[in-house]
């Protein structure tokens, strides 16, 4: 069975593609994907995989946070 970090890596690779399509900048997509994965449970990440509206809301929030910090 895969470890939690291996599962997060797999899910991160999956989610990254959707984040990239939304923000259209590779470096930004990587940062946002990392923010989504950081500190979240596998169950919550799986929930985001199933609920695209909630997922894209979180992507938008993370994007705003990054822009405010710059």
Buried (B, 14 or more C-beta within 10 A) or exposed (E): EEEEEEBBEEBBEEBBEBBBEBBEEEEBBBBBBEBBBEEBEBEEBEEBEEEEEEBBEBBEEBBEEBEEEE
